[in-house]
């Protein structure tokens, strides 16, 4: 109930819980709740604690900070019956007072580790007046404690804000919603940074330093489960409100997120693979460079309308010269790109003059080619490699496309494209194939390893007629 933010069920369970102590998993779920409904759940926890008394319930330090308030009027206890509202308000202020005392005592140890990231993250979720009290306690150490202690606590506070921001963006992606922009703004003001990635399950971090997905597998998606940074997560979230998403991406770049920086994949490639048209347009407007990785991501898309729209955006970028230097010289461009662009002359030259070999990726590009002479391109390949090889590659490409279309339709909860399915079956797609992945069927390793070269190039763009 907590992880799914089922407010009604949470309320019923807390009311029926009796005198038993809450399991640590319930506190943990509250700790990582970033959804705007979190405030309702916090009010329910305040009522739960007030009914049983603060001395009876074992409230974690971070929860004292997050649930306490400097001031609370009885009428603000919305889930409490009128007879308990005074008690709830009194309990909330007591939690705040206790949390302040504990924090001041922690500074006496002169050890930054005495301030867990969970506690520092909880400060960022407090209302403005309550947060100001804790910030004043931290700032007071500049004069009364060693400078190193204050600096260490401030750094840990910024790390905590970054972790919260990553977690909110991940949850928004997995829950298919717009991120909480008000929370994100507060976290940025608190020092959250754009560059760090979520932790992978293989990273050796203590729980206190965890930057990843504490909700476990439930917060890995059908289309992405790799550790990402803030801009990556925004690029993937095609479910967010377009205007708010555009604003969030621009704000991320304003806060030093690099649209051309690659962790695993560059943000533009992620936006393409995630079929996020808003992110593609925004990233291109912010200087993201079209490179082979971004073009390769097009091969993950089955939806014809989306793919064609992105291809149109990339064509315009090529015409403006906004592409990586490795795409400005035709001999350095992958064969499948030349084929999909319909450049019969260039494809024929490459196949005859060089040792390029066709494969399933090239045949996939041939089927998706819109502007060139498909029959002529296929004839050239048959002439060099033989009908049997070309038919085999075509069947492999059709198998991949069929699985991609059916998987995409399942994720998007739409009907498969019947006309496309019939065409792919006619081309020899294996309808019994399992475990079909793009990396195994299509992608060349060179598309994954490319680094973006933003330097000026003397190459003549007119050589690359296929993109103009």
Secondary structure, DSSP 8 states (H G I E B T S, - for coil): -TTTT-HHHHHHHHHT-TTS---HHHHHHHHT--STTHHHHHHHHHHHHHHH-TTTS---HHHHHHH--S---GGG-TTS-GGGHHHHHHHHHHHHHHHHHHHHHHHHTT-GGGS-HHHHHHHHTS-HHHHHHHHHHHHTHHHHS-HHHHHHHHHHHHHHHHHHHHHHHHHHHHTTS---HHHHHHHHHTT--SS-----TTS---GGG--S-TTGGGGS-SS--S---HHHHHHH-TTS-HHHHHHHHHHHHHTT--TT-BSSSBHHHHHHHTT-HHHHHHHHHTT--B-HHHHHHGGG---HHHHHHHHHHHHHHHHTT-B-GGGSSGGGS-HHHHHHTT-HHHHHHHHHHS-----HHHHHHHHH--SS-HHHHHHHHHHHH-HHHHHHHHHHHHHHHHHHHHHHHHHHT----HHHHHHHHHTT--TT--S--HHHHT--HHHHH-----S-----GGG-GGG-
